[in-house]
């Protein structure tokens, strides 16, 4: 079991009730990463399902949970021949912090009938890492993964944002691990907020995030391609496309978030 598998483990204690322990190693200056929290919830949702894979997840982030004990409660809604639907709730100290709807199914290896071409990315040798965070920053998430960025999309670090909401990077876990659906849940929320590249700074809390598992990923690096359509009235959207090492589209996400204050 990898450290990530252990950090997302969900232990069944009753019908539809799972104990979890939220790991402080997935924090972003204090709050825990939303993709990590979804991965925790999906462990429970898949365990409670007759199907193997979380193909669609929508999560409403009601309140930021803290590291430590929590529960995931699963309410089955309907199960058919090819898909099952359930409500998943992350509860801490008796209070719901995240409400989710999860669709599970079993994906098979299949050649796509149509697949949109991938956006161009420079080679990994041409990409760069972010500087290591300060020890007292609370940015523990950085140590759990490796990100190599397309240089223009992190120009904001030098006060040179591109003026467009965008972020592109190669991704893999810091501890060797082939990507799976739970790693993809983390990956779709692993990029810095795309509004940084548009000139905004500060914590940008996610309000709602929906992502789809489109195929089971091949081993190796993932490519994350992030962008946005509108920044207005203190809100922004962020879309992320995830490609595996074979170039296949394996995950898609869209989230609505608040523009942070630098």
C-alpha positions as CSV (number, residue, x, y, z in Angstrom):
1,X,0.0,0.0,0.0
2,X,1.4,3.4,-1.0
3,X,1.3,6.5,1.3
4,X,-1.5,7.9,-0.9
5,X,-3.5,4.7,-0.7
6,X,-3.2,4.8,3.1
7,X,-4.1,8.5,3.3
8,X,-7.3,7.9,1.3
9,X,-8.3,4.6,3.0
10,X,-11.9,4.2,4.0
11,X,-12.8,1.5,6.6
12,X,-16.4,0.3,6.7
13,X,-17.8,0.3,10.2
14,X,-21.5,0.0,9.4
15,X,-23.8,-0.2,6.4
16,X,-23.1,2.9,4.4
17,X,-20.7,4.3,7.0
18,X,-16.9,4.5,6.6
19,X,-14.3,5.8,9.0
20,X,-11.5,7.9,7.4
21,X,-8.5,9.8,8.7
22,X,-7.8,13.0,6.8
23,X,-4.1,13.3,6.2
24,X,-2.3,16.7,7.0
25,X,0.1,15.9,4.2
26,X,-2.4,17.2,1.6
27,X,-2.9,20.7,2.8
28,X,-2.6,24.0,0.9
29,X,-1.6,26.5,3.5
30,X,-4.1,25.0,5.9
31,X,-7.1,23.8,4.0
32,X,-6.9,20.3,2.6
33,X,-6.9,19.8,-1.2
34,X,-10.3,19.2,-2.7
35,X,-9.1,16.5,-5.1
36,X,-7.6,14.6,-2.1
37,X,-10.9,14.9,-0.2
38,X,-12.8,13.6,-3.2
39,X,-10.4,10.6,-3.5
40,X,-11.2,9.7,0.2
41,X,-14.9,9.9,-0.5
42,X,-14.6,7.8,-3.7
43,X,-12.9,5.0,-1.8
44,X,-16.0,4.6,0.3
45,X,-18.4,5.1,-2.7
46,X,-16.8,2.4,-4.8
47,X,-16.6,0.0,-1.9
48,X,-20.3,0.4,-1.4
49,X,-21.1,0.0,-5.1
50,X,-21.6,-3.1,-7.3
51,X,-19.3,-1.4,-9.9
52,X,-15.6,-0.8,-9.9
53,X,-15.0,2.7,-11.1
54,X,-16.2,6.3,-10.1
55,X,-17.1,7.6,-13.6
56,X,-18.7,10.8,-12.5
57,X,-18.4,12.8,-9.3
58,X,-20.0,16.2,-8.3
59,X,-18.9,17.6,-5.0
60,X,-20.2,20.7,-3.1
61,X,-17.7,22.0,-0.7
62,X,-19.8,23.3,2.2
63,X,-17.1,23.7,4.8
64,X,-13.3,23.1,4.9
65,X,-12.6,19.9,6.9
66,X,-9.4,19.7,9.0
67,X,-6.9,16.9,9.2
68,X,-8.0,14.1,11.5
69,X,-10.9,11.6,12.0
70,X,-14.0,11.9,9.9
71,X,-16.7,9.7,8.3
72,X,-18.0,9.2,4.8
73,X,-21.6,8.2,4.7
74,X,-23.0,6.6,1.5
75,X,-26.7,6.7,0.6
76,X,-27.4,4.4,-2.4
77,X,-29.9,6.1,-4.8
78,X,-30.3,3.6,-7.6
79,X,-28.4,0.7,-9.2
80,X,-29.0,-0.5,-12.7
81,X,-27.3,-2.9,-15.0
82,X,-24.5,-0.6,-16.1
83,X,-24.3,2.2,-13.5
84,X,-25.1,2.9,-9.9
85,X,-25.9,6.3,-8.2
86,X,-25.2,7.3,-4.6
87,X,-24.9,10.3,-2.4
88,X,-21.7,10.6,-0.5
89,X,-21.3,12.9,2.5
90,X,-18.0,13.8,4.3
91,X,-18.9,14.4,8.0
92,X,-16.7,15.7,10.7
93,X,-17.8,16.3,14.3
94,X,-21.3,15.6,13.2
95,X,-21.3,18.3,10.6
96,X,-21.5,17.8,6.8
97,X,-18.5,19.4,5.1
98,X,-18.8,18.0,1.6
99,X,-21.8,16.7,-0.2
100,X,-21.3,14.6,-3.3
101,X,-23.1,12.6,-6.0
102,X,-21.2,9.7,-7.4
103,X,-21.9,7.6,-10.4
104,X,-20.1,4.3,-10.6
105,X,-19.7,1.9,-13.5
106,X,-17.1,-0.6,-14.8
107,X,-14.9,0.7,-17.6
108,X,-13.4,-1.6,-20.2
109,X,-10.4,-1.1,-22.4
110,X,-11.9,0.2,-25.7
111,X,-10.7,2.2,-28.6
112,X,-12.5,5.6,-28.8
113,X,-14.9,6.2,-31.6
114,X,-13.8,9.9,-31.5
115,X,-11.2,11.7,-29.3
116,X,-10.4,15.4,-29.6
117,X,-6.7,16.1,-30.2
118,X,-4.6,17.0,-27.2
119,X,-3.2,20.5,-26.7
120,X,0.5,20.9,-27.5
121,X,2.8,20.7,-24.6
122,X,6.6,21.2,-24.5
123,X,8.7,18.2,-23.4
124,X,9.3,17.5,-19.8
125,X,12.9,18.6,-20.2
126,X,11.6,22.1,-21.2
127,X,9.2,22.4,-18.2
128,X,10.1,23.6,-14.7
129,X,9.1,23.0,-11.1
130,X,7.7,25.5,-8.7
131,X,10.1,26.6,-5.9
132,X,9.9,24.6,-2.8
133,X,7.4,26.2,-0.3
134,X,8.7,27.7,2.9
135,X,8.6,25.2,5.8
136,X,6.1,27.3,7.8
137,X,3.7,27.8,4.8
138,X,1.5,24.8,5.4
139,X,1.9,23.8,1.8
140,X,2.4,20.1,2.5
141,X,0.6,19.0,-0.7
142,X,3.7,19.9,-2.8
143,X,5.7,17.0,-1.2
144,X,3.1,14.4,-2.3
145,X,3.4,15.0,-6.1
146,X,5.7,16.1,-8.8
147,X,4.6,18.9,-11.2
148,X,6.6,20.1,-14.2
149,X,5.0,23.3,-15.6
150,X,4.9,24.8,-19.0
151,X,7.0,27.9,-18.2
152,X,4.6,30.7,-19.4
153,X,1.8,29.4,-17.2
154,X,3.8,30.2,-14.0
155,X,5.0,33.6,-15.2
156,X,2.9,35.0,-12.3
157,X,5.7,33.9,-9.9
158,X,7.9,36.7,-11.4
159,X,5.0,39.2,-11.7
160,X,4.6,38.3,-15.4
161,X,1.2,36.6,-15.7
162,X,0.0,35.8,-19.2
163,X,-3.3,37.6,-18.7
164,X,-5.2,34.4,-19.4
165,X,-6.6,31.9,-17.0
166,X,-4.4,28.9,-17.8
167,X,-2.1,26.3,-16.2
168,X,-0.4,23.3,-17.8
169,X,1.9,20.7,-16.3
170,X,3.1,17.1,-16.2
171,X,2.0,15.3,-13.0
172,X,3.0,12.2,-11.1
173,X,2.9,11.1,-7.5
174,X,6.2,11.7,-5.6
175,X,6.1,8.1,-4.3
176,X,6.2,5.7,-7.3
177,X,2.7,4.7,-8.1
178,X,0.8,4.0,-11.3
179,X,-2.1,6.4,-11.7
180,X,-5.6,5.0,-10.9
181,X,-9.0,6.7,-10.6
182,X,-8.1,8.0,-7.1
183,X,-4.9,9.5,-8.3
184,X,-6.9,11.1,-11.1
185,X,-9.3,12.6,-8.5
186,X,-6.2,14.3,-6.9
187,X,-4.8,15.3,-10.3
188,X,-7.8,17.2,-11.6
189,X,-7.4,19.6,-8.6
190,X,-3.6,19.6,-8.4
191,X,-2.8,22.7,-10.5
192,X,-2.5,26.2,-9.0
193,X,-5.7,28.1,-9.6
194,X,-5.8,29.2,-13.3
195,X,-6.7,32.8,-12.2
196,X,-3.1,33.2,-11.0
197,X,-2.0,33.3,-14.6
198,X,-4.7,36.0,-15.2
199,X,-3.2,38.2,-12.5
200,X,-5.1,37.2,-9.3
201,X,-3.4,35.8,-6.2
202,X,-4.4,34.3,-2.9
203,X,-6.4,31.3,-1.8
204,X,-9.1,30.5,-4.3
205,X,-11.6,28.2,-2.5
206,X,-13.5,25.7,-4.6
207,X,-17.3,25.9,-4.2
208,X,-18.3,23.0,-6.6
209,X,-16.2,20.5,-8.6
210,X,-17.4,18.0,-11.1
211,X,-15.1,15.5,-12.8
212,X,-15.4,12.5,-15.1
213,X,-13.3,9.4,-15.4
214,X,-13.1,8.7,-19.1
215,X,-10.6,5.8,-19.3
216,X,-8.3,3.9,-17.0
217,X,-4.8,5.5,-17.3
218,X,-1.7,3.9,-18.6
219,X,1.4,3.9,-16.2
220,X,3.6,6.9,-16.3
221,X,3.3,10.7,-16.2
222,X,-0.1,12.5,-16.6
223,X,-0.5,15.7,-18.5
224,X,-2.8,18.3,-17.0
225,X,-4.2,21.0,-19.2
226,X,-6.1,23.7,-17.3
227,X,-8.0,26.8,-18.5
228,X,-11.0,29.0,-17.7
229,X,-13.7,30.8,-19.6
230,X,-14.9,33.7,-17.3
231,X,-13.6,35.6,-14.3
232,X,-16.3,37.9,-13.0
233,X,-17.8,39.3,-9.8
234,X,-15.3,37.4,-7.6
235,X,-16.0,34.1,-9.3
236,X,-14.1,32.0,-11.8
237,X,-14.4,28.6,-13.6
238,X,-11.6,26.2,-14.2
239,X,-11.6,23.2,-16.6
240,X,-8.9,20.6,-16.5
241,X,-8.2,17.9,-19.1
242,X,-6.0,14.9,-18.1
243,X,-4.1,12.9,-20.6
244,X,-2.2,9.7,-19.7
245,X,1.3,8.7,-20.9
246,X,-0.2,7.3,-24.1
247,X,-1.9,10.6,-24.9
248,X,-5.4,9.3,-24.1
249,X,-8.0,11.5,-22.5
250,X,-8.6,9.9,-19.1
251,X,-10.3,12.6,-17.0
252,X,-12.1,15.9,-17.4
253,X,-13.1,18.3,-14.7
254,X,-14.8,21.7,-14.2
255,X,-15.0,23.7,-11.0
256,X,-16.5,26.9,-9.8
257,X,-14.4,28.8,-7.3
258,X,-14.0,32.2,-5.6
259,X,-11.2,34.6,-6.7
260,X,-8.7,34.8,-3.8
261,X,-7.4,37.9,-2.2
262,X,-3.7,38.2,-2.4
